[in-house]
Amino acid sequence: MTDPKPTSGKTATGARKASAKSARTRAREFALQALYQHLVGGNEAQAIDVFTRDLAGFHKADSAHYDALLHGCVREAAELDAMVVPLLDRKLEEISPIERAVMWIGVYEFQHAADVPWRVVINECVELAKEFGGTDGHKYVNAVLNGLAPRLRPAEVEADRATARAQ
């Protein structure tokens, strides 16, 4: 009999196991689900918030980060869309609501969560798109957020690139 494989914190599909997820990652997941309800159902943020807080596992999420993402993205939806649209190769209405919500989260974090490094923002959003979005939606999210990062986090992106060139 062979020994079982050591656990890597990933499922067979490559997604992070629930036990390996940080409170902020969980907050992003709940915010994504809430933003999806807003985009698809047209539900108000406050009603979605009440519903979401009752979901299993919410107590393990960073509720302050979830609040900022849900309410901030809904409040700034037009501005977030305006930043994303120039990087799209199709009409905004043709973008999946999951990918659109993930991009909102990414752009919002670029602007309002300076404590989260730009590469972490992109990685977290790509992971969200892989877990909840369509087959190749994560590639689209990655391209759009990588296109926005130099504009929204110029000093941080340039510092990372300078470090990479020096190595």
C-alpha positions in Angstrom: 0.0 0.0 0.0 1.3 3.4 -0.9 1.3 6.4 1.4 -1.3 9.1 0.6 -0.1 12.2 -1.1 0.8 15.0 1.2 -1.8 17.7 1.2 -0.8 20.9 -0.6 -3.7 23.1 0.3 -5.2 22.6 -3.1 -8.1 20.5 -4.4 -7.8 18.1 -7.3 -8.9 20.9 -9.6 -6.2 23.2 -8.3 -8.4 25.5 -6.3 -7.4 26.3 -2.7 -9.0 24.1 -0.1 -11.4 25.8 2.2 -9.0 25.2 5.2 -6.2 26.9 3.3 -8.1 30.1 2.6 -7.4 33.4 4.4 -10.2 35.5 5.9 -9.6 38.0 3.1 -9.9 35.4 0.5 -13.2 34.3 2.0 -14.3 37.9 2.1 -13.6 38.2 -1.6 -15.6 35.0 -2.3 -18.6 36.2 -0.4 -18.3 39.7 -2.0 -18.2 38.0 -5.4 -21.4 36.1 -4.7 -23.1 39.2 -3.4 -22.0 41.3 -6.4 -23.3 38.6 -8.7 -26.7 38.9 -7.1 -26.5 42.6 -7.6 -25.5 42.4 -11.3 -27.9 39.5 -12.2 -30.8 40.1 -9.9 -30.6 43.9 -9.5 -30.8 43.4 -5.7 -29.9 46.2 -3.4 -26.6 45.9 -1.6 -28.2 46.1 1.9 -30.6 43.2 1.2 -27.8 41.1 -0.3 -25.6 41.9 2.7 -28.2 40.7 5.1 -28.7 37.5 3.1 -24.9 36.9 2.7 -24.1 37.3 6.4 -26.4 34.3 7.1 -24.5 32.0 4.7 -22.5 29.1 6.2 -18.8 30.0 6.7 -19.3 33.8 6.6 -18.0 34.0 10.2 -14.6 32.9 8.9 -14.5 35.9 6.4 -12.9 39.3 7.1 -16.3 41.1 7.4 -14.7 44.6 7.2 -13.1 43.7 3.8 -16.3 42.1 2.6 -18.2 45.3 3.5 -15.7 47.5 1.7 -15.8 45.3 -1.4 -19.6 44.9 -1.6 -20.7 48.4 -0.7 -17.7 50.1 -2.4 -18.1 48.2 -5.7 -21.9 48.8 -5.8 -21.4 52.5 -5.0 -18.5 53.0 -7.5 -19.9 50.6 -10.2 -20.0 53.2 -13.0 -16.4 54.3 -12.3 -15.1 50.7 -12.1 -16.8 49.9 -15.4 -15.3 53.1 -17.0 -11.8 51.9 -16.0 -12.4 48.4 -17.4 -14.1 49.2 -20.6 -11.1 50.6 -22.5 -9.3 47.2 -22.0 -12.2 45.1 -23.2 -12.3 43.5 -26.7 -16.1 43.3 -26.5 -19.1 45.2 -25.1 -19.4 45.3 -21.3 -22.8 43.7 -21.6 -21.1 40.6 -23.2 -18.8 40.1 -20.2 -19.9 37.3 -17.8 -21.3 38.8 -14.6 -18.8 36.7 -12.7 -15.8 38.1 -14.6 -17.3 41.6 -14.4 -17.7 41.3 -10.6 -14.2 39.9 -10.2 -12.8 42.8 -12.2 -14.7 45.2 -10.0 -13.1 43.6 -6.9 -9.7 43.9 -8.5 -10.0 47.5 -9.5 -11.6 48.4 -6.2 -8.7 46.8 -4.3 -6.1 48.5 -6.5 -7.7 51.9 -5.6 -8.7 51.3 -1.9 -6.6 48.5 -0.4 -3.1 49.8 -0.7 -2.1 47.2 2.0 -2.7 44.4 -0.6 0.2 44.2 -3.1 -0.9 44.6 -6.7 0.3 41.1 -7.6 -1.8 39.7 -4.7 -4.8 41.5 -6.0 -4.4 40.0 -9.5 -3.6 36.5 -8.1 -6.7 36.6 -5.8 -8.9 37.8 -8.7 -7.6 35.1 -11.1 -8.2 32.5 -8.4 -11.8 33.8 -8.0 -12.4 33.6 -11.7 -11.0 30.1 -11.9 -13.2 28.9 -9.1 -16.4 30.7 -10.0 -16.1 31.8 -13.6 -16.1 30.2 -17.1 -13.4 28.0 -18.5 -11.0 30.8 -19.6 -12.5 33.7 -17.8 -9.5 33.9 -15.5 -7.2 34.7 -18.5 -9.5 37.6 -19.4 -9.5 38.9 -15.8 -5.7 38.6 -15.7 -5.2 40.5 -18.9 -7.5 43.4 -17.9 -6.1 43.7 -14.3 -2.5 43.5 -15.6 -3.4 46.3 -18.0 -4.8 48.5 -15.2 -2.1 47.8 -12.6 0.5 50.2 -14.1 -2.1 53.0 -14.2 -3.6 52.4 -10.7 -0.4 51.4 -8.9 2.3 53.0 -10.9 5.0 53.2 -8.3 4.5 49.7 -7.0 4.4 48.1 -10.4 7.6 50.0 -11.5 9.4 49.1 -8.3 8.6 45.4 -9.0 9.7 45.7 -12.6 12.9 47.4 -11.6 13.7 44.7 -9.1 13.0 42.0 -11.8 15.3 43.8 -14.3 18.1 44.0 -11.7 18.1 40.3 -11.0 
